[in-house]
């Protein structure tokens, strides 16, 4: 088997490709990505400067206006480490921009969210899980459990003070 994608930091063409959606948001074209991706603006834990990262939305709970996102590179993700230190973030999704608070989701809740994602997006879930766990996968409870224990899930709760 090859190494899991989460075991190496993105570099070269992959890193460049992962940064393309940031440029879409900066050009006010984030709406092209629909509700499946959002841009997270977070504060660097070392620099104190704002950083931008585009991540896939695992789920959007409309009644609570909470977005769930996964740290694809695990706890080593820079944005994940940054929000652990400073959980106050800004979220751009589609044409909307708002302040939010980021919090790691407990494992049991993360497992439910991953399983729900797999039911709604079976092909994407199977491929992402294969990349993250480096094994052929099924979209079932066992894989949701494995994901919840290796790929942190983060809830972005809107502060509801209006758009920024």
Long-range contacts (C-beta under 8 A, 24 or more apart in sequence): 1-134, 1-135, 2-134, 3-134, 4-131, 4-132, 4-133, 4-134, 5-72, 5-73, 5-131, 5-132, 5-134, 6-72, 6-73, 6-74, 6-76, 6-131, 6-132, 6-150, 6-151, 9-73, 9-76, 10-73, 18-54, 21-54, 22-52, 22-53, 22-54, 24-54, 25-52, 25-54, 25-92, 26-52, 30-92, 30-93, 30-94, 30-95, 31-94, 31-95, 33-94, 34-94, 35-60, 35-93, 35-94, 37-93, 38-67, 38-69, 38-91, 38-92, 38-93, 38-156, 39-91, 39-92, 39-93, 40-69, 40-79, 40-83, 40-89, 40-90, 40-91, 40-102, 40-156, 41-89, 41-90, 41-91, 41-92, 42-79, 42-82, 42-83, 42-86, 42-89, 42-102, 43-82, 43-85, 43-86, 43-88, 44-82, 45-81, 45-82, 45-84, 45-85, 45-86, 51-78, 51-79, 51-82, 53-78, 53-79, 55-79, 57-93, 58-113, 58-114, 58-117, 58-153, 59-113, 59-116, 59-117, 60-93, 64-157, 65-157, 65-158, 65-160, 66-155, 66-156, 66-157, 66-158, 67-91, 67-93, 67-100, 67-155, 67-156, 68-105, 68-113, 68-153, 68-154, 68-155, 68-156, 69-153, 69-154, 69-156, 70-114, 70-147, 70-151, 70-152, 70-153, 70-154, 71-151, 71-152, 71-153, 71-154, 72-128, 72-132, 72-151, 74-150, 74-151, 74-152, 75-152, 80-152, 80-154, 83-154, 89-156, 90-164, 91-156, 91-158, 96-163, 97-163, 97-164, 98-158, 98-159, 98-162, 98-163, 98-164, 99-158, 99-159, 99-161, 99-164, 100-156, 100-157, 100-158, 100-159, 101-156, 101-157, 101-159, 102-154, 102-155, 102-156, 102-157, 103-154, 103-155, 103-157, 104-152, 104-153, 104-154, 104-155, 105-152, 105-153, 105-154, 105-155, 107-148, 107-149, 108-148, 109-153, 110-147, 110-148, 110-152, 110-153, 111-141, 111-144, 111-145, 111-147, 111-148, 112-144, 113-153, 114-143, 114-144, 114-147, 114-148, 114-151, 114-153, 115-139, 115-140, 115-141, 115-144, 118-143, 118-144
